[in-house]
């Protein structure tokens, strides 16, 4: 039983995105580098469904998913926050990156839309990406994404 718990701990903690790694992403190439170095795999089938507009990566255990939108130069990383028994885990990379961004960056606003979940955005001067970093939770998954601030309206 002890070995099973150790294996589960290792398997669920082997993928990692950090604030510093995300701060280096400023192109499709740097996006791919960070993902490949963190054990993501290119999903050729899903990428082709998007007719070349998106580049899609995911982890082998399907707990993480990432996409780069070629047309807008924006990207997102989704991290499953549910543990093995379906409860939300508050100690995921999503939580650590959000904490670091809140400590090191400037709150920018809340964005949303008619059919879009509200998200909180920050401006980070030490990120090489020319845009805003956003966070939202949806159905047990945390999304970290980078957007052009001109594409959204701030919600009052």
Sine and cosine of phi, psi and omega as CSV:
sin_phi,cos_phi,sin_psi,cos_psi,sin_omega,cos_omega
0.00,0.00,-0.66,0.75,0.00,-1.00
-0.87,0.50,-0.67,0.75,-0.01,-1.00
-0.91,0.41,-0.61,0.79,0.03,-1.00
-0.89,0.47,-0.70,0.72,0.02,-1.00
-0.90,0.44,-0.64,0.76,0.03,-1.00
-0.90,0.43,-0.69,0.72,0.02,-1.00
-0.89,0.46,-0.67,0.74,0.03,-1.00
-0.89,0.45,-0.67,0.74,0.01,-1.00
-0.88,0.47,-0.71,0.71,-0.01,-1.00
-0.91,0.41,-0.70,0.72,-0.07,-1.00
-0.92,0.39,-0.55,0.83,-0.02,-1.00
-1.00,0.06,-0.11,0.99,-0.01,-1.00
-0.87,-0.49,0.28,0.96,-0.07,-1.00
-1.00,0.06,-0.28,0.96,0.04,-1.00
-0.98,-0.21,0.62,-0.78,-0.07,-1.00
-0.40,-0.92,0.78,-0.62,0.20,-0.98
-0.91,-0.42,0.69,-0.72,0.02,-1.00
-0.89,-0.46,0.27,-0.96,0.08,-1.00
-0.80,0.60,-0.73,0.68,-0.04,-1.00
-0.90,0.44,-0.62,0.78,0.03,-1.00
-0.92,0.39,-0.71,0.71,0.00,-1.00
-0.90,0.44,-0.53,0.85,0.01,-1.00
-0.90,0.43,-0.34,0.94,-0.03,-1.00
-1.00,0.05,-0.22,0.98,-0.07,-1.00
-0.98,0.22,0.87,-0.49,0.06,-1.00
-0.60,-0.80,0.12,0.99,-0.01,-1.00
-0.38,-0.93,0.19,-0.98,0.06,-1.00
-0.87,0.49,-0.64,0.77,0.00,-1.00
-0.89,0.45,-0.71,0.70,0.00,-1.00
-0.94,0.35,-0.53,0.85,0.10,-0.99
-0.87,0.49,-0.77,0.64,0.02,-1.00
-0.88,0.48,-0.67,0.74,-0.01,-1.00
-0.86,0.51,-0.76,0.65,-0.01,-1.00
-0.88,0.48,-0.66,0.75,-0.02,-1.00
-0.93,0.36,-0.72,0.69,-0.01,-1.00
-0.89,0.46,-0.64,0.77,0.02,-1.00
-0.93,0.38,-0.25,0.97,0.01,-1.00
-0.93,-0.37,0.45,0.89,0.13,-0.99
0.92,0.39,0.46,0.89,0.15,-0.99
-0.99,0.13,0.44,-0.90,0.04,-1.00
-0.87,-0.49,0.63,-0.77,0.06,-1.00
-0.92,0.39,0.74,-0.67,0.02,-1.00
-0.97,-0.25,1.00,-0.02,-0.07,-1.00
-0.89,0.46,-0.67,0.74,-0.05,-1.00
-0.88,0.48,-0.77,0.64,-0.01,-1.00
-0.93,0.36,-0.60,0.80,0.02,-1.00
-0.90,0.44,-0.63,0.78,0.02,-1.00
-0.92,0.38,-0.55,0.84,0.04,-1.00
-0.86,0.51,-0.50,0.87,-0.02,-1.00
-1.00,0.05,0.14,0.99,0.06,-1.00
0.82,0.58,0.66,0.76,0.08,-1.00
0.99,0.14,-0.08,1.00,-0.02,-1.00
-0.96,0.27,-0.50,0.87,-0.04,-1.00
-0.83,-0.56,0.55,-0.84,0.15,-0.99
-0.94,-0.34,0.83,-0.55,-0.14,-0.99
-0.87,-0.50,0.74,-0.67,0.07,-1.00
-0.80,-0.60,0.44,-0.90,0.09,-1.00
-0.46,-0.89,0.33,-0.95,0.05,-1.00
-1.00,0.09,0.36,-0.93,-0.05,-1.00
-0.87,0.49,-0.52,0.86,-0.01,-1.00
-1.00,0.03,0.09,1.00,0.02,-1.00
0.85,0.52,0.45,0.89,0.03,-1.00
-1.00,-0.04,-0.25,0.97,-0.01,-1.00
-0.68,-0.74,0.53,-0.85,-0.08,-1.00
-0.57,-0.82,0.64,-0.77,0.02,-1.00
-0.63,-0.78,0.56,-0.83,0.00,-1.00
-0.61,-0.79,0.59,-0.81,0.08,-1.00
-0.89,-0.47,0.83,-0.56,0.05,-1.00
-1.00,0.00,0.94,-0.35,-0.06,-1.00
-0.91,0.41,-0.56,0.83,-0.06,-1.00
-0.94,0.35,-0.62,0.78,-0.06,-1.00
-0.96,-0.28,-0.15,0.99,-0.02,-1.00
0.91,0.41,0.56,0.83,-0.01,-1.00
-0.90,-0.43,0.41,-0.91,0.01,-1.00
-0.61,-0.79,0.31,-0.95,0.01,-1.00
-0.59,-0.81,0.53,-0.85,0.10,-0.99
-0.79,-0.61,0.82,-0.57,0.03,-1.00
-0.94,-0.33,0.71,-0.70,-0.05,-1.00
-0.81,-0.59,0.85,-0.52,0.05,-1.00
-0.92,0.39,0.83,-0.56,-0.02,-1.00
-0.98,-0.18,0.04,1.00,0.01,-1.00
-1.00,0.05,0.70,-0.71,0.03,-1.00
-0.99,0.13,-0.10,-1.00,-0.11,-0.99
-0.88,0.48,-0.42,0.91,0.02,-1.00
-0.98,-0.22,0.21,0.98,0.12,-0.99
1.00,0.05,0.09,1.00,0.04,-1.00
-1.00,-0.01,0.48,-0.88,0.03,-1.00
-0.94,0.34,0.71,-0.71,0.03,-1.00
-0.97,-0.23,0.83,-0.56,-0.02,-1.00
-1.00,-0.08,0.26,0.97,-0.02,-1.00
-0.81,-0.59,0.75,0.67,0.01,-1.00
-0.97,-0.22,0.16,-0.99,0.06,-1.00
-0.86,0.51,-0.55,0.83,0.07,-1.00
-0.82,0.57,-0.74,0.67,-0.03,-1.00
-0.91,0.42,-0.66,0.75,-0.01,-1.00
-0.92,0.39,-0.67,0.74,0.02,-1.00
-0.92,0.39,-0.68,0.73,0.03,-1.00
-0.86,0.52,-0.70,0.71,0.02,-1.00
-0.86,0.51,-0.72,0.69,-0.01,-1.00
-0.90,0.43,-0.66,0.75,0.01,-1.00
-0.90,0.44,-0.69,0.73,0.02,-1.00
-0.88,0.48,-0.56,0.83,0.00,-1.00
-0.98,0.22,-0.56,0.83,-0.19,-0.98
-0.95,-0.32,-0.20,0.98,-0.12,-0.99
-0.88,-0.48,0.10,-1.00,-0.03,-1.00
-0.97,-0.25,0.78,-0.63,0.06,-1.00
-0.86,0.51,0.72,-0.70,-0.05,-1.00
-0.94,-0.35,-0.66,0.76,0.00,-1.00
0.38,-0.92,0.04,-1.00,0.06,-1.00
-0.94,-0.33,0.76,-0.65,0.00,-1.00
-0.87,-0.50,0.47,-0.88,0.05,-1.00
-0.15,-0.99,-0.31,-0.95,0.01,-1.00
-0.10,-1.00,-0.08,-1.00,-0.05,-1.00
-0.81,0.58,-0.76,0.65,-0.05,-1.00
-0.89,-0.45,0.37,0.93,-0.07,-1.00
-0.86,-0.52,0.72,-0.69,0.05,-1.00
-0.90,0.43,0.67,-0.74,0.06,-1.00
-0.87,0.49,0.58,-0.81,0.03,-1.00
-0.67,-0.74,0.49,-0.87,0.06,-1.00
-0.99,-0.14,0.67,-0.74,-0.05,-1.00
-0.84,-0.54,0.52,-0.86,0.02,-1.00
-0.74,-0.67,0.48,-0.88,0.12,-0.99
-0.97,-0.25,0.82,-0.57,-0.09,-1.00
-0.87,-0.49,0.94,-0.35,-0.06,-1.00
-0.93,0.37,-0.42,0.91,-0.01,-1.00
-1.00,-0.05,0.08,1.00,0.12,-0.99
-1.00,0.08,0.65,-0.76,0.01,-1.00
-0.99,0.14,-0.25,0.97,0.06,-1.00
-0.95,0.31,0.73,-0.69,-0.02,-1.00
-1.00,0.01,0.99,0.16,-0.02,-1.00
0.06,-1.00,-0.35,-0.94,-0.04,-1.00
-0.94,-0.35,0.49,-0.87,0.10,-0.99
-0.97,-0.24,0.74,-0.67,-0.05,-1.00
-0.85,-0.53,0.37,-0.93,-0.01,-1.00
-0.67,-0.74,0.64,-0.77,0.14,-0.99
-0.39,-0.92,0.37,-0.93,0.09,-1.00
-0.92,-0.40,0.66,-0.75,0.05,-1.00
-0.48,-0.88,0.89,-0.45,0.08,-1.00
0.81,0.59,0.70,0.72,0.06,-1.00
0.99,0.14,0.10,0.99,0.03,-1.00
-0.88,-0.47,0.67,-0.75,0.07,-1.00
-0.99,-0.14,0.73,-0.69,0.01,-1.00
-0.93,-0.38,0.77,-0.64,0.14,-0.99
-0.91,-0.41,0.86,-0.51,-0.05,-1.00
-0.60,-0.80,0.37,-0.93,-0.08,-1.00
-0.87,-0.49,0.79,-0.61,-0.11,-0.99
-0.71,-0.70,0.43,-0.90,0.15,-0.99
-0.97,0.25,0.83,-0.56,-0.06,-1.00
-0.91,0.41,-0.30,0.95,0.00,-1.00
-0.97,0.24,-0.19,0.98,-0.07,-1.00
-1.00,0.03,-0.15,0.99,-0.08,-1.00
-0.79,-0.61,0.42,-0.91,0.09,-1.00
-0.97,-0.24,0.70,-0.71,0.04,-1.00
-0.94,0.34,0.71,-0.70,0.02,-1.00
-1.00,0.09,0.77,-0.64,0.03,-1.00
-0.98,0.22,0.00,0.00,0.00,0.00
